[in-house]
Amino acid sequence: MDYTAGRYRIDPQLVEVDLWRSRRALEEAARAPDTAQRRRALATAAGLYRGELAAGGAADWLEPARETLRRQAVDALAMLADLDEQAGDLDAALAALDQAIGHDPYAEPLYRRIMRLQARLGRPDAVQRTLRLLETRLAELDTEPEPDTRRLAADLHHPRPAPHPERDPHRHIAGPSVPPAGRPAAARTGSGRRPAGPDRAATEA
């Protein structure tokens, strides 16, 4: 321990604290020169958060500190999910968001992101389970999901068919070939039938 200006403090040269490691990891993520290093730093920061700071303790300064650390962990997981989704690893992105709502169970935007990923992974039933989980958790606050969230869940569970592309009225349809002026009709192929090539296929389409 170090005693300075009437206060005791832990000597960082002798003791390692998860809180300090998490802060360093977030700083590394902010200045990482590439995606791989940023992802590693974010994963480290998120993994070091294991619950509220000084659980069971009571002090005026604790609540703001707890909320700051929780928000940092949730933000790190959300950014980690962004990177995984951009890399095409949807399962990893989904795992990061599942972990995020474990720390912030009332963050509705995170649930919407989870639903979209579940739909992209071909899991429409999981979309409905996520909506029900959100309903249960928001009921603890005597509220319910926003209408946009319900519409999203319905659309993802029963996707609407894609509209049929309109035909272009100006699309050119190839017609029968006409021999150049002065060219005898006998120059056409066979008995006057056109070959079964691109022109014929386009006409009969």
C-alpha positions as CSV (number, residue, x, y, z in Angstrom):
1,M,0.0,0.0,0.0
2,D,1.1,3.6,-0.7
3,Y,0.1,6.4,1.7
4,T,0.0,9.8,0.0
5,A,-1.7,13.0,1.1
6,G,-3.6,11.3,3.9
7,R,-4.9,8.5,1.7
8,Y,-4.0,4.9,1.2
9,R,-3.8,3.6,-2.3
10,I,-2.8,0.3,-3.9
11,D,0.6,0.2,-5.5
12,P,-0.1,-0.6,-9.2
13,Q,3.4,-2.0,-9.5
14,L,2.6,-4.7,-7.0
15,V,-1.1,-5.4,-7.4
16,E,-3.1,-6.0,-10.5
17,V,-6.8,-5.0,-10.5
18,D,-9.4,-6.0,-13.1
19,L,-10.8,-2.5,-13.2
20,W,-7.4,-1.1,-14.2
21,R,-7.0,-3.8,-16.8
22,S,-10.4,-3.1,-18.3
23,R,-9.7,0.6,-18.6
24,R,-6.4,-0.2,-20.3
25,A,-8.1,-2.5,-22.7
26,L,-10.6,0.1,-23.6
27,E,-7.9,2.6,-24.2
28,E,-6.1,0.1,-26.5
29,A,-9.3,-0.5,-28.4
30,A,-9.7,3.2,-29.0
31,R,-6.3,3.6,-30.5
32,A,-5.9,0.2,-32.2
33,P,-4.4,0.5,-35.6
34,D,-6.4,-2.4,-37.1
35,T,-9.6,-4.4,-36.7
36,A,-7.9,-7.5,-35.3
37,Q,-6.2,-5.6,-32.4
38,R,-9.3,-3.6,-31.7
39,R,-11.4,-6.8,-31.5
40,R,-8.9,-8.4,-29.1
41,A,-8.9,-5.3,-26.8
42,L,-12.7,-5.1,-26.8
43,A,-13.0,-8.8,-26.0
44,T,-10.5,-8.4,-23.1
45,A,-12.5,-5.4,-21.7
46,A,-15.8,-7.2,-22.0
47,G,-14.5,-10.4,-20.4
48,L,-13.1,-8.5,-17.4
49,Y,-16.6,-7.3,-16.4
50,R,-18.1,-9.9,-14.1
51,G,-20.8,-7.9,-12.4
52,E,-21.3,-4.7,-10.4
53,L,-18.4,-3.0,-8.8
54,A,-18.0,-3.8,-5.1
55,A,-21.1,-5.9,-5.0
56,G,-22.8,-5.6,-1.7
57,G,-21.0,-2.4,-0.8
58,A,-22.9,0.8,0.0
59,A,-21.4,4.3,-0.6
60,D,-22.6,7.4,-2.4
61,W,-19.8,7.2,-5.0
62,L,-20.4,3.5,-5.8
63,E,-23.6,3.8,-7.9
64,P,-22.2,6.3,-10.5
65,A,-19.1,4.2,-10.8
66,R,-21.0,1.0,-11.1
67,E,-23.2,2.5,-13.9
68,T,-20.2,3.8,-15.8
69,L,-18.4,0.4,-15.7
70,R,-21.6,-1.5,-16.7
71,R,-22.2,0.9,-19.6
72,Q,-18.6,0.5,-20.8
73,A,-18.9,-3.3,-20.8
74,V,-22.2,-3.2,-22.7
75,D,-20.8,-0.7,-25.2
76,A,-17.7,-2.9,-25.7
77,L,-19.8,-5.9,-26.4
78,A,-22.0,-4.0,-28.8
79,M,-18.9,-2.8,-30.7
80,L,-17.5,-6.4,-30.6
81,A,-20.8,-7.6,-32.2
82,D,-20.4,-4.9,-34.9
83,L,-16.9,-6.2,-35.8
84,D,-18.0,-9.8,-35.8
85,E,-21.0,-9.0,-38.0
86,Q,-18.9,-7.1,-40.5
87,A,-16.5,-10.1,-40.6
88,G,-19.5,-12.4,-41.4
89,D,-19.4,-14.3,-38.1
90,L,-23.0,-13.9,-37.2
91,D,-23.0,-16.5,-34.4
92,A,-20.1,-14.6,-32.6
93,A,-22.0,-11.3,-33.0
94,L,-25.1,-12.9,-31.6
95,A,-23.1,-14.3,-28.6
96,A,-21.7,-10.9,-27.9
97,L,-25.2,-9.3,-27.9
98,D,-26.6,-12.0,-25.7
99,Q,-23.9,-11.2,-23.2
100,A,-24.7,-7.5,-23.5
101,I,-28.4,-7.9,-22.6
102,G,-27.2,-10.0,-19.6
103,H,-25.6,-6.8,-18.3
104,D,-28.4,-4.5,-19.5
105,P,-31.6,-6.5,-19.6
106,Y,-33.8,-3.5,-20.6
107,A,-31.9,-2.2,-23.6
108,E,-34.5,-2.6,-26.3
109,P,-32.2,-1.7,-29.2
110,L,-30.0,-4.6,-28.3
111,Y,-32.9,-7.0,-28.6
112,R,-33.8,-5.6,-32.0
113,R,-30.2,-6.3,-33.2
114,I,-30.5,-9.8,-31.8
115,M,-33.7,-10.4,-33.7
116,R,-32.2,-9.3,-37.0
117,L,-29.2,-11.6,-36.6
118,Q,-31.5,-14.5,-35.7
119,A,-33.5,-13.9,-38.8
120,R,-30.4,-13.8,-40.9
121,L,-29.3,-17.1,-39.4
122,G,-32.6,-18.6,-40.4
123,R,-34.1,-18.9,-36.9
124,P,-37.5,-17.3,-37.0
125,D,-38.7,-19.1,-33.9
126,A,-35.8,-17.6,-31.9
127,V,-37.0,-14.1,-33.0
128,Q,-40.3,-14.7,-31.2
129,R,-38.5,-16.1,-28.1
130,T,-36.4,-12.9,-28.0
131,L,-39.5,-10.8,-28.1
132,R,-41.1,-12.7,-25.3
133,L,-37.9,-12.4,-23.2
134,L,-38.0,-8.6,-23.8
135,E,-41.7,-8.5,-22.8
136,T,-40.9,-10.3,-19.6
137,R,-38.1,-8.1,-18.6
138,L,-39.9,-4.8,-19.5
139,A,-42.9,-6.0,-17.5
140,E,-40.6,-5.7,-14.4
141,L,-40.6,-2.0,-15.2
142,D,-44.3,-1.9,-15.8
143,T,-43.8,-1.2,-19.5
144,E,-43.8,-3.1,-22.8
145,P,-41.9,-3.2,-26.1
146,E,-42.2,-0.3,-28.5
147,P,-44.6,-0.8,-31.5
148,D,-41.6,-0.7,-33.9
149,T,-40.1,-3.7,-32.0
150,R,-43.2,-5.7,-32.3
151,R,-43.5,-4.9,-36.0
152,L,-39.9,-5.9,-36.6
153,A,-40.5,-9.3,-34.8
154,A,-43.6,-9.9,-36.9
155,D,-41.8,-9.1,-40.2
156,L,-38.8,-11.2,-39.3
157,H,-41.0,-14.2,-38.3
158,H,-43.2,-14.0,-41.4
159,P,-41.1,-12.2,-44.0
160,R,-43.0,-10.5,-46.7
161,P,-42.4,-11.9,-50.2
162,A,-40.2,-9.7,-52.4
163,P,-42.2,-7.7,-54.9
164,H,-42.1,-9.0,-58.5
165,P,-39.8,-6.8,-60.6
166,E,-41.9,-4.7,-63.0
167,R,-41.4,-5.4,-66.6
168,D,-39.8,-2.6,-68.5
169,P,-42.3,-1.4,-71.1
170,H,-39.4,-0.1,-73.2
171,R,-37.6,-3.5,-73.2
172,H,-36.6,-4.5,-76.7
173,I,-38.1,-7.7,-78.0
174,A,-36.3,-9.1,-81.0
175,G,-38.5,-9.7,-84.0
176,P,-38.0,-11.8,-87.1
177,S,-35.0,-10.9,-89.1
178,V,-35.5,-9.3,-92.4
179,P,-33.1,-9.9,-95.2
180,P,-31.4,-6.8,-96.5
181,A,-32.9,-5.1,-99.5
182,G,-32.0,-6.8,-102.7
183,R,-31.0,-10.1,-100.9
184,P,-33.0,-13.1,-102.2
185,A,-35.4,-14.8,-99.7
186,A,-33.6,-18.1,-100.5
187,A,-30.7,-16.8,-98.4
188,R,-32.7,-17.5,-95.2
189,T,-31.9,-20.6,-93.2
190,G,-33.7,-23.8,-94.4
191,S,-37.4,-23.6,-95.1
192,G,-37.7,-20.0,-93.8
193,R,-37.5,-21.0,-90.1
194,R,-35.1,-19.0,-87.9
195,P,-32.5,-21.0,-85.9
196,A,-33.3,-21.7,-82.3
197,G,-30.9,-19.0,-81.1
198,P,-31.1,-16.0,-78.9
199,D,-33.5,-14.1,-81.2
200,R,-36.0,-16.9,-81.2
201,A,-35.9,-17.4,-77.5
202,A,-36.4,-13.7,-76.9
203,T,-39.4,-13.6,-79.2
204,E,-41.1,-16.6,-77.6
205,A,-40.4,-15.5,-74.1
